Amino acid sequence: MTVILYDTSLRDGTQGEGVQLSVSDKLKAARLIEELGIRYIEGGWPGSNPRDEAFFAQAKSLKLTTATLTAFGSTRRAGITCEQDSNLQMLVAADVPAITIFGKCWKLHAIEALRISPEENLELIEDSVRYLKARTGEVIFDAEHFFDGYADDPNYALSALRAAQSGGSDYLTLCDTNGGTMPHVLFAAVQHVLSRLNKPIGIHTHNDSELAVANSLTAVQACARMVQGTINGWGERCGN
């Protein structure tokens, strides 16, 4: 089994304390990351700040040959269409061969954070993935807070993945967003997901419990095909 490496140093890594990268820094780093043999390079979130928008505008000069440049964003907002959503439009405008979007997989977040019904959240996921898949080569779905959502309501967490799969997502990435999942729990969850869906699974771990590396390796043992991570473990809070 081939394990694909997906680097998010230029997006999640820049959310780490004290990490500041200019557009020029990010362009240089992308070239170096490709030289390491990384398959995907997540360049940033073009809908979140002008720096990342500028990075994608200039990234065409990189002429990457072995790595796939990826833009990151979220599912569309509730109550508007994909065409009306500025975040999705910025992802399309980035003009990259792959797009990664995250969506809510925890029923609690659909109800309390988005203030929508769990069913409408599933519509946001499927609709957004389908819209982007028609406009780029690959779409990777990052299942935000997957393991927390799975612990609370495994059927709903799996429904979120099915929505992304129905929309045409190429990979389904399970995110330990809080960094609190134990390896044996993660192993069982990954295997359960693989038994219920037919898309390749990825893993995205945070290091709040100092288990990010262990959980990534555990996911690979459970047959995850993609590992997302950062150089030096940079990243939000305690890192990736």
Summary of the structure (lengths in Angstrom):
residues: 240
radius of gyration: 16.6
end to end distance: 23.6
largest distance: 45.4
contacts: 876
relative contact order: 0.14
helix: 46%
strand: 19%
